[in-house]
Amino acid sequence: MGEKFLTVDKDSIQLLGSNIDDYPGGVVIPIDKPYRWTSADVVRKVKFVAQKHFHKKNIKVGHAGTLDPLATGVLLVCLGKATKQAEALQAEQKEYIASIELGATTPCFDLEKEIDQRYPYEHITREMVENTLTRFIGDIAQRPPLFSACKVDGK
């Protein structure tokens, strides 16, 4: 894969040469996905900028993993032949950083809906949180919330 990384704007894309064929393995671009943007929004933006930069209409663009629109963080966008590496990139180890509000729930388990219930949390200690977090390291079986866009077995 290409060795150059950039954010997608008119100035930084100039870090790449103007010929996509100079990158036979493709290019992987780490993008700090903005809040409320979908991963598809990012791909569309990258594709538009890349088409203008490389003066080519048929540039393949994809992403290695979907981030929820309410999540921010690194989204790997693949150009050209690097799109073939997207699945392998998705399989790599990831690290998640999150903010939580103890004692509050929403009907969809995230901030897309207003907080609907509050519970006491003063009894929760740092040690309890750290011990609980260890259960989320490694491979886990996760049940997606009802509001999730996740499809399993076509459902």
C-alpha positions in Angstrom: 0.0 0.0 0.0 1.0 3.6 -0.4 3.1 5.2 2.3 1.5 8.6 2.2 -1.3 9.7 4.5 -3.3 12.9 4.5 -6.4 14.6 5.5 -8.7 15.3 2.6 -8.6 19.0 1.6 -7.3 20.8 -1.3 -4.0 21.6 0.3 -3.0 18.3 1.8 -4.0 16.1 -1.2 -1.1 17.9 -2.9 1.2 15.6 -0.9 0.3 12.9 -3.5 1.5 13.0 -7.1 -1.2 13.7 -9.6 -1.0 10.2 -11.2 -2.9 7.5 -9.4 -0.7 4.9 -11.3 2.2 6.1 -9.2 0.6 4.2 -6.3 0.3 0.6 -7.6 -0.8 -0.7 -4.2 -3.3 2.1 -3.8 -3.5 4.7 -1.0 -4.9 4.4 2.6 -6.0 7.7 4.1 -6.8 7.9 7.8 -9.6 10.4 8.2 -10.8 11.9 11.5 -14.5 11.3 10.8 -16.6 14.3 11.9 -19.5 14.0 14.3 -22.8 13.3 12.5 -21.1 12.3 9.2 -21.7 8.8 8.0 -18.8 6.7 6.7 -20.5 6.9 3.3 -20.4 10.8 3.5 -16.6 10.6 4.1 -16.2 8.2 1.1 -18.2 10.5 -1.1 -16.1 13.5 -0.1 -12.8 11.7 -0.6 -13.9 10.3 -3.9 -14.8 13.8 -5.1 -11.5 15.3 -4.0 -9.5 12.4 -5.4 -11.3 12.5 -8.8 -10.4 16.2 -9.1 -6.8 15.7 -7.9 -6.0 12.7 -10.1 -8.2 13.9 -13.1 -9.8 10.5 -13.3 -13.5 9.6 -12.9 -13.3 5.9 -12.1 -11.2 5.9 -8.9 -12.3 3.1 -6.6 -12.9 4.4 -3.1 -14.0 2.4 0.0 -13.6 2.3 3.8 -12.3 -0.2 6.2 -15.1 -0.4 8.8 -18.1 1.7 9.5 -18.3 4.3 12.3 -21.6 5.3 13.7 -22.6 8.9 12.6 -22.5 9.9 16.3 -19.0 8.6 16.7 -15.8 10.5 15.9 -12.5 8.8 15.2 -10.2 7.4 12.6 -11.9 5.9 9.5 -9.5 4.3 7.0 -10.4 5.3 3.5 -8.9 3.2 0.7 -8.2 4.4 -2.8 -7.5 2.3 -5.9 -6.0 -1.1 -5.3 -5.9 -0.5 -1.5 -9.7 -1.2 -1.5 -8.7 -4.8 -1.7 -7.0 -4.5 1.7 -10.1 -3.0 3.4 -11.2 -6.4 4.9 -7.7 -7.1 6.2 -7.5 -3.6 7.7 -10.9 -4.2 9.4 -9.6 -7.4 11.0 -6.7 -5.5 12.7 -6.8 -4.7 16.4 -8.6 -1.5 17.3 -8.7 0.8 20.3 -11.9 2.6 21.4 -12.1 5.7 23.6 -15.5 6.7 24.9 -17.2 9.1 27.2 -20.1 8.0 29.4 -22.5 9.5 31.8 -23.1 7.3 34.7 -26.7 6.8 36.0 -28.4 7.9 32.7 -30.1 5.8 30.0 -31.7 6.4 26.7 -34.1 4.2 24.7 -31.5 3.6 22.0 -28.4 3.3 24.3 -26.7 6.3 22.8 -27.3 10.1 22.5 -29.6 9.9 19.4 -32.5 10.1 21.9 -32.9 12.1 25.0 -32.1 10.7 28.4 -35.2 8.9 29.7 -34.2 7.6 33.1 -31.7 8.5 35.8 -30.4 6.2 38.5 -28.1 6.7 41.5 -24.4 6.2 40.7 -22.6 7.4 43.8 -21.9 3.8 44.9 -19.9 3.2 41.7 -16.1 3.4 42.2 -13.2 3.8 39.8 -12.1 0.3 40.7 -15.6 -1.1 39.7 -15.4 0.7 36.4 -11.9 -0.5 35.7 -12.8 -4.1 36.6 -15.8 -4.0 34.3 -13.9 -2.6 31.4 -11.6 -5.6 31.4 -14.5 -7.7 30.2 -14.5 -5.7 26.9 -10.9 -6.5 25.9 -10.5 -9.2 23.2 -13.1 -11.0 21.2 -16.6 -10.5 22.6 -20.1 -11.5 21.5 -22.1 -8.3 21.3 -25.8 -7.9 20.9 -26.5 -4.8 18.9 -29.2 -2.4 20.1 -32.6 -2.3 18.4 -31.6 1.0 16.7 -28.4 -0.5 15.2 -27.9 -0.6 11.4 -26.1 -3.9 11.9 -27.3 -6.8 9.8 -26.8 -10.4 10.9 -28.1 -13.3 8.8 -30.1 -10.8 6.7 -32.0 -9.3 9.7 
